[in-house]
């Protein structure tokens, strides 16, 4: 879907676009879990449903800015798995490697690659491999995982749902142009303008 597609996000008001509290897929046993991010949808009714339970229900609509970098749909390569591993905290790396009977402090490149190879061979698409490493390597640390994806240059990933609906798992809110906000929907349906701060695109 191109830059003209309108995306909707429902929830509480966002007061600081530079410090988002990431939505999380908590059904960790679900093979369709897509990991942490700010979840957007092409269905405005669905977005209003997500916002409904909040004290100040708010729906944002937005389009992608020029240059938005979507996570690629491809098979994983070892170099891409290693790139994510290298952005994890050293302690997280050590715990991960210990599960493979490897001591991080003395591990060779070959030993590290041997621990990472199953994520190349057994995970399907690259995105699925990364989400699995969110569990196995980042231990559900949403901030560390999202920061790593941004350092790799990715803004978000589009997930195809039923009946033509798509979800956007967004990691870089500054890559979106927020056009308007519908706030207090359950009460008044008031609308106001809102735009995220344009700070550095990459951190």
C-alpha positions in Angstrom: 0.0 0.0 0.0 1.4 3.4 -1.0 2.0 6.7 0.8 -1.6 7.8 0.1 -3.2 5.0 2.2 -4.8 6.4 5.3 -4.0 4.5 8.5 -5.9 4.8 11.8 -4.7 4.3 15.4 -7.1 4.1 18.4 -6.2 4.4 22.0 -5.4 7.0 24.6 -4.1 10.5 23.6 -0.4 10.5 22.6 1.3 13.4 24.4 4.9 12.6 23.4 5.4 11.1 20.0 9.1 10.7 20.7 8.4 8.3 23.6 5.7 6.0 22.6 4.4 3.2 24.9 4.6 0.3 22.4 1.5 -1.9 21.8 2.4 -5.5 22.4 1.1 -8.7 21.1 0.6 -10.5 24.4 -0.6 -13.8 22.9 3.0 -15.1 22.8 1.8 -18.7 21.9 0.1 -17.3 18.8 2.1 -18.0 15.7 0.6 -14.8 14.2 2.1 -12.6 16.9 3.8 -9.6 15.3 5.8 -8.2 18.2 5.9 -4.7 19.7 5.2 -1.5 17.9 2.4 1.2 17.5 -0.4 -0.7 15.8 -2.3 1.1 13.0 -5.2 -0.3 10.8 -6.8 0.6 7.5 -10.2 0.1 9.1 -11.4 3.3 11.0 -14.2 1.3 12.7 -11.6 -1.1 14.0 -9.5 1.8 15.3 -12.5 3.3 17.1 -13.1 -0.1 18.8 -9.5 -0.2 20.1 -10.0 3.3 21.5 -13.4 2.7 23.1 -12.2 1.4 26.5 -9.9 4.3 27.3 -11.0 7.3 29.4 -10.2 9.8 26.7 -10.7 7.7 23.5 -8.7 9.1 20.6 -8.3 8.0 17.0 -5.4 9.3 14.9 -5.4 9.2 11.1 -2.1 9.4 9.2 -0.3 8.7 6.0 3.3 7.5 5.5 5.9 10.2 4.8 8.0 10.1 1.7 10.9 7.7 2.3 9.1 5.4 4.7 11.1 2.2 4.8 9.0 -0.9 5.2 10.5 -4.1 6.5 11.1 -6.4 3.5 9.2 -9.6 2.7 12.0 -12.1 2.1 13.7 -15.2 3.4 16.2 -14.6 6.2 20.0 -14.6 5.6 22.5 -15.2 8.3 24.0 -11.7 7.9 20.5 -10.2 8.7 20.0 -12.4 11.7 23.5 -11.5 13.0 22.8 -7.8 12.4 19.9 -8.0 14.9 21.9 -10.1 17.3 24.7 -7.5 17.4 22.2 -4.8 18.4 21.1 -6.6 21.5 22.4 -5.8 24.9 25.6 -7.8 25.8 23.8 -9.3 28.8 20.9 -10.4 26.6 23.5 -11.9 24.1 25.1 -13.8 26.9 21.8 -15.3 28.1 20.8 -16.2 24.6 24.1 -17.9 23.8 24.1 -19.8 27.1 20.9 -21.6 25.9 23.2 -23.0 23.2 26.0 -23.9 25.7 28.1 -21.0 24.3 30.0 -18.6 26.6 29.7 -15.2 25.1 33.0 -14.0 26.6 35.0 -16.5 24.7 32.6 -17.4 21.8 34.1 -17.5 18.3 32.2 -16.1 15.3 31.5 -19.6 14.2 29.9 -20.5 17.5 27.7 -17.4 17.5 26.7 -18.2 13.9 25.9 -21.8 14.9 23.4 -20.5 17.5 21.8 -18.1 15.0 21.5 -20.6 12.1 18.2 -22.1 13.3 16.6 -18.7 12.8 17.6 -18.8 9.2 16.5 -22.4 8.5 13.4 -22.7 10.6 11.6 -19.4 10.8 10.0 -18.8 7.4 10.1 -15.1 6.4 12.7 -12.8 7.8 10.1 -10.9 9.8 9.0 -14.1 11.6 12.7 -14.8 12.5 13.0 -11.3 14.0 9.8 -11.7 16.0 11.1 -15.0 17.3 14.3 -13.3 18.4 12.2 -10.6 20.1 11.2 -13.6 22.3 14.4 -15.5 22.5 17.1 -12.8 22.4 15.4 -9.6 23.5 13.3 -11.4 26.2 10.3 -9.2 25.4 12.1 -6.0 25.9 10.0 -3.9 23.6 12.0 -0.7 23.7 15.3 -2.5 23.0 13.8 -4.5 20.1 12.1 -1.4 18.5 15.3 0.6 18.9 17.3 -2.2 17.1 14.8 -2.2 14.2 15.1 1.5 13.8 18.9 1.3 13.9 18.6 -1.2 11.1 16.7 1.4 9.1 13.1 0.1 9.3 10.1 2.2 10.0 7.4 -0.5 10.1 5.8 -3.6 8.7 2.5 -4.2 7.0 0.4 -7.2 8.0 -2.4 -8.5 5.7 -5.5 -9.3 7.6 -8.9 -10.6 6.6 -11.3 -8.9 4.1 -8.7 -6.6 2.7 -7.8 -4.9 6.0 -4.1 -4.3 6.7 -2.3 -3.5 9.9 0.8 -1.5 10.2 3.2 -2.3 13.0 5.0 1.1 13.3 8.4 1.5 14.9 9.2 5.1 13.9 6.2 7.5 14.4 8.2 10.3 12.9 7.9 8.5 9.5 4.1 9.1 9.6 2.2 12.4 8.8 -0.6 12.7 11.3 -3.4 14.5 9.6 -6.1 14.8 12.3 -7.3 13.5 15.6 -10.8 12.6 16.6 -10.9 12.8 20.4 -13.6 12.2 23.0 -15.4 10.1 20.4 -17.8 8.5 22.8 -18.8 11.9 24.0 -18.6 14.7 21.5 -16.6 13.6 18.4 -14.5 16.7 18.5 -11.6 16.9 16.1 -8.2 18.7 16.3 -5.0 18.8 14.3 -2.0 17.0 15.6 1.5 16.3 14.1 4.4 14.3 15.6 7.7 16.3 16.0 10.1 16.0 13.1 13.2 15.0 14.9 16.0 12.9 13.6 14.5 10.0 11.6 17.1 7.5 12.9 18.4 7.0 16.4 
